[in-house]
Amino acid sequence: MSGPAARSVAAAEPYEWKNVRIDGGGFVPGIVFNQKEKNLVYARTDIGGAYRWEQASKSWTPLLDWVGWDKWGYNGVVSLATDPVETNRVYVAAGMYTNSWDPNNGAILRSADKGATWQATTLPFKLGGNMPGRGMGERLAVDPNRNSVVYFGAPEGNGLWRSTDKGVTWAKVASFPNAGNHADNPADPNGYTSHRPGVVWVTFDPSSATAGNTTQRIYVGVADKENTVYTSADGGTTWSRVAGQPTGYIAHKGVLDHVNHTLYIATSDTSGPYDGAKGDVWKLNTTTGAWTQISPVPSSSSEAYYGYSGLTIDRQNPGTIMVATQISWWPDVIFFRSTDSGATWTRIWDFTSYPNRSFRYTMDVSSSPWLTFGTNPQLPEVTPKLGWMTESLEIDPFDGNRMMYGTGATLYGTEDLKKWDTGGQLTIKPMAKGLEETAVLDLISPPSGPPLVSALGDIGGFRHTNLDAVPPMMFTSPIFTSTTSLDYAETNPAVMVRAGNFTDADRPNDSHAAFSTDGGANWFQGSEPAGINEGGTIAAAADGSRFVWAPKGVGVHHSVGYGNSWTASTGLPTGAVVESDRVNPNKFYGFSAGRFYVSVNGGASFTATAATGLPAEGNVKFKAVPGREGDIWLTGPRRRHRRRRGHLALHRRRRVVHQAARRPRTRSTSASARPRPARATRRCTRSPPSAASPACSAPTTPARAGSGSTTTSTSTATRARPSPATRASTAASTSAPTAAGILYADNDGTVPPDDTVAPTRPGTPVASAVTSSGATLTWAASTDAVGVSGYDVYREAGATDVKVATASSASYALSG
């Protein structure tokens, strides 16, 4: 007999992987310019890895796509250093959390080819790329005279560390006296705001040594409000607290003007990046030891409601310095600029007659129009905002007209900064192409309409009509801060539903669920059950006639129609994950704590099935297969905590992937039948687990690109950078967040046509040329709109059929 060949065909298809363009989407706490090579710029993110600037395309290249799920925390970059001597060398301090959320210790990653390949040295403690204080820095610093020496400031009482062999081995600097005692909330039971950022920046004075010799003068910043700046005059052998320094605040940044022998510090009263109500800017004359307060608005002023963080100097004109507020949420971040070493300052915007403001800048977000967030604020606020959480503000050391700065949503920049000084308006634009840092919470790809609809953390999500273009606007009316769940009606895909989160106190009359009847172009909201403040998961019936909602912390409910009223469902625990059958509009499914549930009455009641062996904990996802009632695929955590979490949405026209789910899969079907004789197959252009063409074979896991060679020892691990396809296995998840955006792949780089009609059944095989050792089988060929790839030929062997071969035509010569 013959059967489907689609499984082998699909596995053999090559793919070209790309990012779905959003450009930005998350916090950029660090931007680092190399001081000796023009246009060599790096950016670090809190959960989305590190990037290198490509001047020719004015875009960013991701550098940590090789990171696998076993080391997912390496996507949290707490610091980055670029070597000013051997400029191909770059270092990354990687690790996402210092508490139990990240099971691995941190590491120092090193590269000798600008991030193309990496080696890793594991540290004996954790690092916090997504912890409080992540905007301080830089903690990593390369000695500008003797680049074999690299320093790193560690968190959580671990002090100052040093390498003398270009980052291969590390040792604690025993003579350094202060590991940093500050925590924003030492009593935090969750272990987050009780984090101690520790030693937060290292700055060398290159003028204190000659090339090839160890730099003698070093400055170090510590998260200690009474003792925040230390120095060494003998190459790090001995250390002392800098005399006369200001107290009461933490020095977030320490930038040295070695030409004029001036150390600048920007201070704030918290670790940041979300808060900071007071602070000052100071300068130290490193020759005389005199400190001078140069705050644009001193902390003693009644006008002060922010600290300071982002700090930079113009290396071409080192008397020109800039600083950013830490943090001025309302009406906007403030940048201050001085051309006389801090004696006088101007602001990037000023109040005229309240609520009106004058601006020294204009903003052009035409390349990323969603940065307006679809808002229409009241003056003095405007949209788009200049920024927030701006802890990195950097002037190009080779071009005083170029500045880049990070925000909580993207990376901005300007190439005409000096207009500030001549009375003109500089132009600020997004500079985030290729820097994809969205935390993806769910994806759908309906059979008609937009190829992709995304649910994202922090920026809500988008209707993507073109995967290669930045979408114009996130979901609005209503706006969700984070969209936690998406679904569409399989047989009526214009009907969609989404659930999400927002600050309830700001919008007490809004619902956490929204509906669309035009494929996500427009949305409206209905009512919601009492007590809901987080979206949870939501599912649409196959025909869009009803919905089942499992909000977080509230019991499961169902609604006939578009949420005009909701009725409590029975039999399914609070906190369950819900999905719908893709054929039967009355059938819904639920999963909770290792139990699988089914409803056959539109979500009114659920009954636990007899299924066993399912994961009892972890971030479990499951999907029902289109065209096959009762066919469910479920993914869950691996044993030994090797967890692969993510979301996968496939489309008939494009194969769209976010974090290929590399974890065990369990399949459940309502019925099982033996293969029928002589079944034709075709190329599957739409594949599960989230969707499948009815005539395609059962779901298969896309092949993962090689993860590179790996060798390990007690202190190092070597990894070669593989194909970008690996990124699909390291993108964001909700329970252990990383954020590498959305990935998609096209077959051979081409877009296959829609294929919605099953092939005809082949004729019954007829034997001819029969001998004692063989025969020729011939059958009537199948027909199909896009062609038949081939026929799998099986030999019946009792209860199990054994595959003999795959035939490319409607005949096959058997032997043996």
C-alpha positions in Angstrom: 0.0 0.0 0.0 1.1 3.6 -0.3 0.7 6.6 2.0 1.6 10.2 2.7 5.1 11.4 1.9 4.6 14.9 3.3 6.4 14.2 6.5 9.7 13.4 4.9 9.3 16.2 2.3 8.6 18.8 5.0 11.7 17.8 7.0 13.9 18.2 3.9 12.7 21.7 3.0 15.3 24.5 3.4 14.3 27.6 5.2 15.5 31.2 5.2 14.9 32.7 8.6 14.2 36.4 9.2 12.9 38.7 11.9 9.4 40.0 11.6 10.2 43.7 11.7 9.1 45.7 14.7 12.4 47.6 15.4 12.9 47.9 19.1 10.2 47.1 21.5 12.1 46.9 24.8 14.6 48.6 27.1 18.1 49.4 25.9 20.1 50.1 29.1 23.5 50.4 27.4 25.2 51.8 24.2 28.9 51.5 23.9 31.1 53.3 21.3 34.6 52.0 20.7 37.0 54.9 21.5 39.5 54.0 18.7 37.6 52.6 15.8 35.0 54.8 14.1 31.4 53.4 13.7 32.1 50.4 16.0 29.1 50.6 18.3 27.4 48.0 20.5 24.1 48.0 22.3 23.0 45.8 25.2 19.5 44.9 26.2 18.1 43.6 29.5 16.5 40.4 28.0 17.2 40.5 24.3 21.0 40.0 24.0 23.6 42.3 22.5 24.0 43.9 19.1 26.6 45.5 16.8 26.0 48.5 14.6 26.3 48.2 10.9 27.1 51.6 9.5 26.4 50.7 5.8 22.9 49.6 6.4 22.4 51.7 9.6 21.1 48.6 11.3 22.0 46.3 14.2 23.3 42.7 14.0 22.4 40.4 16.9 25.4 38.8 18.5 23.9 36.2 20.9 21.6 34.2 18.7 23.8 31.1 19.4 22.5 31.0 23.0 20.5 27.9 23.6 17.7 27.4 26.1 20.0 25.7 28.6 21.7 29.1 29.0 18.7 31.3 28.3 19.8 33.8 30.9 22.8 34.8 28.7 20.3 37.0 26.8 20.3 39.3 29.8 23.4 41.5 29.3 24.3 43.5 32.4 27.4 45.0 30.8 29.5 45.2 27.6 33.0 46.4 26.8 34.7 47.0 23.5 38.5 46.7 23.4 40.2 50.1 22.5 43.5 48.4 21.6 42.5 45.2 19.6 39.2 46.6 18.4 37.9 43.2 17.2 37.7 42.1 20.8 34.4 42.5 22.7 33.2 41.3 26.2 29.8 40.7 27.6 28.7 40.1 31.1 25.7 37.7 30.7 23.1 36.5 33.2 19.4 37.6 33.6 18.5 37.2 37.3 20.4 36.9 40.6 17.6 35.1 42.3 16.0 31.6 41.7 14.3 32.6 38.5 17.6 32.0 36.6 19.0 28.5 37.4 22.5 29.3 36.0 25.4 31.4 37.2 26.5 34.3 35.1 29.3 34.3 32.6 31.8 36.6 31.0 31.6 36.1 27.2 34.5 37.1 25.0 34.9 37.4 21.3 37.9 38.2 19.1 35.9 38.8 16.0 33.4 41.5 17.0 30.9 39.0 18.2 30.9 36.5 15.3 32.1 33.7 17.7 32.3 33.6 21.4 33.9 31.8 24.3 32.5 31.8 27.8 33.9 31.8 31.3 31.3 30.8 34.0 31.4 32.9 37.1 30.8 31.5 40.6 27.7 33.7 41.1 24.7 35.0 39.2 24.3 38.2 37.2 21.3 40.4 36.8 20.8 41.7 33.3 17.1 42.2 34.1 17.5 43.2 37.8 17.4 46.7 39.4 20.5 48.8 38.6 20.9 47.3 35.1 21.2 50.8 33.6 24.3 51.6 35.7 27.7 51.1 34.2 29.6 50.0 32.4 30.7 47.3 34.9 33.1 45.8 32.3 36.1 47.8 31.3 39.3 47.0 29.3 42.6 48.6 30.3 43.2 51.1 27.4 47.0 50.7 27.7 47.4 47.0 28.6 44.3 45.3 27.1 45.0 41.9 28.6 43.7 43.4 31.8 39.9 43.5 32.1 37.8 44.5 35.1 34.3 43.6 36.1 32.1 45.0 38.9 29.9 42.2 40.4 26.5 42.4 42.2 25.3 40.9 45.4 28.4 41.4 47.6 30.7 39.7 45.1 33.0 42.8 44.8 35.4 43.7 42.0 36.9 41.1 39.7 39.9 41.2 37.3 41.2 39.2 34.4 44.8 39.5 33.3 44.5 37.2 30.2 41.9 38.9 28.1 38.9 37.4 30.0 39.9 33.8 30.0 40.3 33.5 33.8 39.0 35.8 36.5 39.9 36.4 40.1 38.3 38.6 42.8 40.3 41.7 43.7 40.8 41.0 47.3 42.1 44.5 48.2 39.0 46.2 46.9 37.2 47.4 50.1 33.5 47.8 49.3 31.1 45.3 47.5 28.1 47.7 47.8 25.4 47.5 50.4 22.5 49.3 48.7 19.2 47.6 47.9 16.0 49.6 47.0 13.9 47.4 49.3 16.0 44.9 51.4 12.8 43.4 52.8 11.3 42.4 49.4 10.1 38.8 49.8 10.3 38.2 46.0 14.0 38.8 46.0 13.8 41.4 43.2 14.0 44.9 44.7 16.2 43.5 47.5 18.8 43.0 44.8 22.2 44.7 45.6 23.7 46.1 42.3 27.1 46.1 44.0 30.1 47.4 42.0 28.5 49.2 39.1 31.2 51.0 36.9 34.9 51.0 36.2 36.7 53.9 34.5 40.4 54.0 33.5 42.5 57.1 33.2 44.5 56.3 30.0 46.9 59.2 30.6 48.3 57.5 33.7 50.4 55.0 31.8 51.9 54.4 28.4 50.9 51.8 25.8 51.8 48.3 26.9 51.9 49.2 30.6 49.1 48.7 33.2 47.0 51.8 33.6 47.7 53.2 37.1 44.7 55.4 37.8 41.4 53.6 38.0 38.0 54.8 39.3 35.2 52.5 40.4 31.6 53.2 41.3 29.8 51.4 44.0 26.1 51.2 44.9 26.6 52.6 48.4 25.1 56.0 49.2 27.8 57.0 51.6 30.8 55.6 49.7 30.1 55.6 46.0 33.5 56.3 44.3 36.8 54.5 44.9 40.1 54.9 43.2 43.5 53.2 42.7 46.7 55.0 41.9 48.9 51.8 41.5 47.1 49.8 38.8 44.6 48.2 41.1 47.0 47.0 43.9 45.5 49.2 46.5 42.2 51.1 46.7 40.8 54.0 48.7 37.6 55.9 49.0 37.9 59.2 47.0 38.1 62.0 49.6 35.4 64.7 49.7 33.0 62.9 47.6 29.2 63.6 47.8 27.1 61.4 49.9 23.4 60.4 50.0 23.2 59.2 46.4 24.5 56.4 44.1 26.8 57.3 41.2 25.0 55.6 38.3 27.7 56.7 35.8 31.4 57.8 36.0 32.8 59.4 32.8 36.4 60.6 32.7 37.6 63.5 30.6 41.3 62.5 30.6 42.3 65.6 28.6 41.1 68.0 31.2 41.6 65.6 34.1 38.0 65.7 35.2 35.8 62.8 36.4 32.0 63.4 36.0 29.4 61.4 38.0 25.6 61.4 37.7 23.8 60.3 40.8 20.4 59.1 41.9 18.7 57.9 45.0 17.6 54.5 43.7 19.0 51.7 41.6 16.6 52.5 38.7 15.7 52.1 35.9 12.0 52.7 36.8 12.4 55.3 39.5 14.7 57.9 41.0 13.4 61.1 42.7 16.5 62.9 43.7 20.2 63.2 42.6 23.0 65.4 41.5 25.8 65.8 38.9 29.3 66.4 40.2 32.8 66.8 38.8 36.1 65.9 40.4 39.3 67.7 39.5 41.5 64.6 39.5 44.7 66.7 39.8 43.6 68.7 42.9 41.0 66.4 44.4 38.4 69.2 44.4 34.7 68.2 44.0 32.2 70.7 42.4 28.5 70.2 42.2 27.3 71.0 38.7 23.7 69.8 38.8 21.5 71.4 36.2 18.8 71.3 38.9 20.3 70.5 42.3 18.7 68.0 44.6 18.0 70.8 47.1 15.8 72.6 44.7 12.0 72.5 45.0 12.0 71.9 41.3 14.0 68.6 41.6 11.8 65.5 41.3 14.4 63.3 39.5 17.9 61.9 39.8 20.4 61.7 37.0 21.8 58.8 35.0 22.6 59.0 31.3 26.0 60.9 31.1 28.3 61.5 28.2 31.0 63.9 26.9 31.9 65.0 23.4 35.4 63.5 23.0 36.1 66.0 20.2 35.2 68.9 22.5 35.5 67.4 26.0 34.1 70.5 27.7 30.8 69.6 26.2 28.8 67.2 28.4 25.3 65.9 28.5 23.2 64.3 31.2 19.7 62.8 31.3 17.1 62.7 34.1 16.6 59.5 36.1 13.6 59.5 36.0 11.2 62.2 34.7 8.1 60.3 33.6 6.0 63.5 33.3 5.9 65.3 31.1 9.0 63.7 29.5 12.6 62.9 30.0 14.9 65.9 30.1 18.3 66.1 28.5 20.7 68.8 29.7 23.7 70.1 27.7 26.7 72.1 28.8 29.5 73.5 26.6 31.5 74.8 29.6 32.2 71.7 31.6 29.0 72.1 33.6 29.2 75.7 34.6 25.9 76.5 32.7 23.3 74.2 31.1 20.5 74.3 28.6 17.5 72.0 28.4 16.3 70.1 25.3 12.8 71.5 26.1 11.6 74.3 28.3 8.3 75.4 29.7 7.1 78.7 28.1 3.6 79.5 29.4 2.3 76.4 31.1 1.2 74.0 29.7 3.1 74.9 26.5 6.8 74.0 25.9 9.5 75.0 23.5 11.6 72.3 21.9 15.2 72.2 20.7 14.3 69.0 18.8 11.8 67.5 16.4 11.0 63.8 16.3 10.6 61.8 13.1 9.2 58.3 13.9 8.0 57.7 10.3 10.1 54.5 10.2 8.4 53.2 13.4 5.1 55.1 13.7 3.8 52.8 16.5 6.1 54.8 18.8 3.3 57.3 19.2 1.5 54.4 21.0 -1.7 55.6 19.4 -2.2 58.2 22.1 -3.4 61.8 22.0 -2.2 63.2 25.3 -3.1 66.5 27.0 -0.4 69.2 27.1 2.2 69.5 28.4 2.7 65.9 27.3 3.2 65.2 23.6 3.5 62.1 21.4 5.8 60.5 20.7 7.6 61.0 24.0 11.3 61.9 23.9 11.9 58.9 26.1 12.0 57.3 29.5 14.4 55.1 31.4 17.2 56.8 29.5 20.2 55.5 31.3 22.4 55.4 28.3 23.1 58.7 26.4 26.2 58.5 24.2 27.9 61.1 21.9 29.9 59.5 19.1 33.6 60.0 20.1 34.4 60.6 16.4 31.5 62.8 15.5 30.0 65.3 17.9 26.9 65.6 15.7 25.9 62.0 16.4 24.3 60.9 19.6 22.4 57.7 20.4 20.2 57.0 23.5 18.2 54.1 24.8 14.6 54.2 26.1 12.2 51.6 27.5 10.8 51.1 24.0 13.6 51.6 21.4 16.9 53.2 20.6 16.8 56.8 19.3 19.5 58.9 17.8 20.4 62.1 16.0 23.0 63.1 13.4 22.8 66.9 13.9 23.2 67.3 17.6 25.3 70.5 17.4 22.2 72.4 16.1 21.4 72.5 19.8 24.2 75.0 20.3 23.3 77.3 17.4 19.6 77.8 18.0 18.3 75.2 15.5 16.3 72.1 16.1 18.0 68.8 15.9 16.1 65.8 14.5 15.7 62.7 16.5 14.8 59.4 14.8 14.6 55.7 15.8 17.9 53.9 15.2 16.7 50.4 16.0 16.5 48.6 12.7 17.5 45.0 13.4 17.3 45.4 17.2 14.3 43.1 17.9 13.6 43.0 21.6 9.9 42.2 21.9 8.7 39.7 24.4 6.3 37.5 22.5 3.4 36.1 24.5 1.2 34.6 21.7 0.9 34.4 17.9 -1.8 33.5 15.5 -1.7 33.1 11.7 -5.2 32.8 10.2 -5.8 31.1 6.8 -7.0 34.4 5.4 -6.4 38.0 6.2 -3.1 39.2 7.8 -0.3 36.5 7.7 0.4 37.2 11.4 -1.1 38.8 14.5 1.1 39.1 17.5 0.6 39.4 21.3 3.5 41.2 22.9 4.6 42.3 26.3 4.8 46.0 27.1 3.7 47.2 23.6 0.5 45.1 23.2 0.9 43.5 19.8 0.3 44.1 16.1 -1.6 43.1 13.0 1.3 42.3 10.6 0.2 42.7 7.0 3.8 42.7 5.8 6.4 40.7 7.8 9.3 42.7 6.3 7.9 46.2 7.2 7.4 47.8 10.6 3.7 47.8 11.4 2.1 51.2 11.7 0.4 50.8 15.1 -0.1 48.4 17.9 -3.6 47.4 19.0 -5.7 50.3 20.2 -9.3 50.7 21.3 -8.7 49.2 23.8 -5.0 49.4 24.4 -3.4 46.6 26.4 0.0 47.1 28.0 0.6 43.4 27.4 -1.6 41.1 25.3 -1.5 37.7 26.9 -3.6 35.6 24.5 -4.9 35.6 21.0 -7.3 33.4 19.0 -9.3 33.4 15.8 -12.3 31.4 14.6 -11.0 28.7 12.3 -13.9 28.6 9.9 -14.6 32.3 10.2 -11.1 33.8 10.5 -12.2 37.4 10.4 -13.4 36.9 14.0 -10.6 37.3 16.5 -10.3 37.8 20.2 -7.5 39.0 22.5 -7.0 39.2 26.2 -4.5 41.4 28.0 -3.4 43.6 30.9 -3.4 47.3 31.7 -3.5 49.4 34.9 -7.0 49.0 36.1 -6.9 52.1 38.2 -6.4 54.2 35.1 -9.3 52.6 33.2 -11.8 51.1 35.6 -14.5 50.7 33.0 -12.5 48.9 30.4 -12.5 45.2 29.7 -9.5 42.9 29.6 -10.9 41.2 26.5 -11.4 42.7 23.0 -13.0 41.4 19.8 -12.6 41.9 16.1 -14.9 41.0 13.1 -12.6 42.2 10.4 -9.4 40.2 10.9 -7.9 42.4 13.6 -8.1 45.8 11.7 -10.6 47.1 14.3 -11.4 46.0 17.8 -14.2 46.6 20.3 -14.8 45.4 23.9 -17.7 43.8 25.7 -18.3 43.4 29.4 -16.2 41.2 31.7 -16.7 39.1 34.9 -16.0 40.7 38.2 -12.6 40.7 39.7 -10.5 40.5 36.6 -7.2 42.5 36.4 -5.1 40.2 34.1 -5.9 38.8 30.8 -5.0 35.1 31.1 -6.0 32.9 28.1 -9.0 33.2 25.8 -10.4 31.0 23.0 -12.8 31.5 20.1 -15.1 28.8 18.9 -14.4 27.3 15.4 -17.2 29.4 13.9 -16.8 32.5 16.1 -20.2 32.0 17.8 -18.9 31.8 21.4 -15.8 32.4 23.5 -14.2 30.8 26.6 -12.0 32.9 28.8 -9.7 31.9 31.6 -8.5 35.2 33.2 -5.7 35.0 35.6 -6.9 34.6 39.2 -10.5 34.4 38.2 -12.6 31.3 37.4 -13.2 30.3 33.7 -16.2 31.9 32.0 -17.9 31.5 28.6 -19.9 33.9 26.4 -22.3 33.4 23.5 -21.6 36.4 21.2 -19.0 39.0 21.8 -18.8 39.2 25.5 -22.0 41.1 26.2 -22.4 38.8 29.1 -20.4 36.0 30.7 -21.4 32.9 32.5 -19.2 30.9 34.9 -18.0 27.5 33.5 -17.8 24.5 35.7 -15.3 21.7 36.0 -12.2 23.6 35.0 -9.8 25.0 37.7 -9.0 28.7 38.0 -5.7 29.4 36.2 -6.2 26.8 33.4 -5.1 27.3 29.9 -8.0 27.2 27.4 -8.1 26.5 23.6 -10.8 25.7 21.1 -11.3 22.8 18.8 -10.7 23.9 15.2 -13.7 22.0 13.7 -16.4 21.5 16.3 -17.7 24.9 17.5 -19.1 23.4 20.7 -15.8 21.8 21.8 -13.2 23.5 23.9 -10.2 22.2 25.8 -8.5 23.1 29.1 -5.2 22.2 30.8 -4.2 22.6 34.4 -1.7 20.9 36.7 -1.2 17.8 34.5 -4.9 17.3 33.8 -6.5 17.7 30.4 -10.2 18.8 30.2 -12.8 18.8 27.4 -16.1 20.7 27.0 -18.6 19.6 24.4 -21.3 22.2 25.3 -19.5 25.4 24.2 -17.5 25.8 27.4 -20.4 25.6 29.8 -18.9 22.6 31.6 -15.6 20.7 31.4 -14.8 17.1 32.2 -11.3 15.8 33.0 -10.1 13.2 30.5 -8.2 10.0 31.5 -5.0 11.3 29.9 -1.9 10.6 32.1 1.8 11.4 31.9 1.3 15.1 31.1 3.5 17.7 32.7 2.2 18.8 36.1 4.1 22.1 36.2 5.9 24.6 33.9 4.7 26.7 31.0 2.6 24.2 29.1 1.1 25.1 25.7 -1.2 23.1 23.4 -3.0 23.6 20.1 -5.8 21.8 18.2 -5.1 20.9 14.6 -7.3 22.6 12.0 -9.4 20.2 10.0 -9.2 17.4 12.5 -11.6 17.4 15.4 -10.0 16.2 18.6 -6.4 16.2 17.3 -4.4 18.0 20.0 -0.6 18.7 20.3 0.8 19.7 23.6 4.3 20.9 24.5 5.7 21.0 28.0 9.0 21.3 29.9 11.8 18.9 29.5 13.1 16.9 32.4 16.0 18.3 34.4 14.6 21.8 33.8 15.6 21.8 30.1 12.6 23.9 29.1 11.7 25.0 25.7 8.9 27.5 25.8 7.5 29.5 23.0 4.8 30.2 20.5 4.5 28.9 17.0 2.1 30.1 14.3 2.1 28.8 10.8 0.4 30.1 7.7 -0.5 28.6 4.4 1.5 31.2 2.6 4.4 31.8 5.0 5.9 29.7 7.7 6.1 32.0 10.8 7.9 30.9 13.9 8.5 32.4 17.3 10.8 30.3 19.5 10.6 26.8 17.9 9.2 24.7 20.6 12.0 22.2 21.2 10.3 20.2 23.9 8.5 16.9 24.2 5.2 16.8 22.4 2.2 14.7 23.2 -0.4 14.0 20.6 -4.0 13.1 21.4 -6.6 12.1 18.8 -10.2 11.1 19.2 -9.7 8.2 16.9 -6.9 6.3 15.2 -7.2 4.4 11.9 -4.8 2.4 9.8 -3.5 4.0 6.7 -5.7 3.5 3.7 -4.3 2.0 0.5 -2.6 4.3 -2.0 -2.8 7.7 -0.4 -1.3 10.6 -2.3 0.5 13.4 -0.5 1.6 16.9 -1.3 3.9 19.4 0.1 2.6 20.8 3.4 2.7 24.5 3.2 0.9 25.0 6.6 2.1 23.0 9.5 1.1 22.6 13.2 1.2 22.8 16.1 -0.9 25.9 15.7 -2.3 25.2 12.3 -2.3 22.6 9.6 -3.7 22.1 6.1 -6.4 19.3 6.5 -4.7 17.1 3.9 -1.2 17.4 5.3 0.3 14.8 7.5 0.4 15.1 11.3 2.5 17.8 12.8 6.2 17.7 12.7 8.8 19.7 14.6 10.8 22.0 12.3 14.4 21.0 12.2 16.6 23.2 14.2 19.8 24.7 12.8 23.0 23.4 14.3 23.9 25.0 17.6 27.6 25.0 16.8 30.5 23.1 18.3 30.6 23.1 22.1 33.6 22.2 24.3 33.5 22.8 28.0 36.0 22.7 30.9 35.8 23.9 34.4 36.0 27.5 33.4 35.3 28.0 29.8 32.8 27.0 27.0 33.4 27.6 23.4 30.5 28.1 21.0 30.6 28.8 17.3 27.8 31.0 16.0 25.3 28.9 13.9 22.7 29.8 11.4 20.2 32.5 12.5 17.5 29.8 12.6 18.8 28.9 16.1 17.2 32.1 17.3 13.8 30.5 17.0 14.7 28.4 20.0 15.8 31.2 22.2 13.1 33.9 21.9 10.8 35.1 24.6 8.5 33.2 26.9 6.4 34.4 29.7 7.7 32.3 32.6 11.4 32.8 31.9 11.5 35.9 29.7 13.9 36.5 26.9 13.1 38.7 24.1 14.5 38.1 20.6 11.4 39.1 18.7 9.4 37.1 16.2 11.1 34.8 13.6 9.7 33.6 10.3 10.9 31.4 7.5 10.0 30.9 3.9 10.5 27.7 2.0 13.6 28.3 -0.2 13.0 32.0 0.3 9.8 31.8 -1.8 6.2 32.1 -0.8 4.1 29.0 -1.7 0.6 29.5 -2.9 -2.5 28.9 -0.8 -3.3 25.2 -0.8 -6.8 24.5 0.6 -8.0 21.6 -1.5 -7.0 18.0 -0.6 -5.5 15.8 -3.4 -7.8 13.2 -4.9 -7.4 9.6 -3.7 -5.1 7.5 -5.9 -6.4 4.4 -7.6 -6.0 0.9 -6.1 -2.6 -0.5 -6.9 -2.5 -3.2 -9.6 0.4 -5.7 -9.7 2.0 -6.7 -13.0 5.2 -8.4 -14.1 5.0 -10.6 -11.2 8.0 -12.9 -10.5 9.1 -15.0 -7.6 11.2 -12.0 -6.4 9.2 -8.9 -7.4 6.3 -7.2 -9.0 5.5 -3.8 -10.4 2.7 -1.8 -8.8 0.7 0.7 -10.8 -2.1 3.0 -9.7 -4.2 5.9 -11.0 -2.4 9.1 -10.1 -3.8 11.7 -7.7 -4.6 15.2 -8.8 -4.0 18.3 -6.8 -4.1 22.1 -7.3 -0.4 22.5 -6.5 0.9 19.1 -7.5 1.7 15.8 -5.7 5.2 15.3 -4.2 5.1 11.6 -4.3 3.6 8.4 -2.8 4.8 6.4 0.2 4.7 2.6 -0.5 4.0 0.3 2.4 4.0 -3.5 2.8 1.3 -4.9 5.1 2.9 -6.8 7.9 0.3 -7.9 10.4 -0.8 -5.1 12.6 2.0 -2.9 11.5 2.7 -1.6 8.0 6.3 -1.3 6.9 7.4 1.5 4.6 9.1 0.1 1.5 10.0 3.2 -0.5 8.8 6.6 -1.7 7.8 6.7 -5.4 7.9 9.9 -7.4 5.3 8.7 -9.9 2.2 6.4 -9.9 4.2 3.2 -10.2 6.9 1.3 -8.4 8.9 -1.8 -9.1 9.1 -4.0 -5.9 11.9 -6.5 -5.4 12.6 -9.1 -2.8 
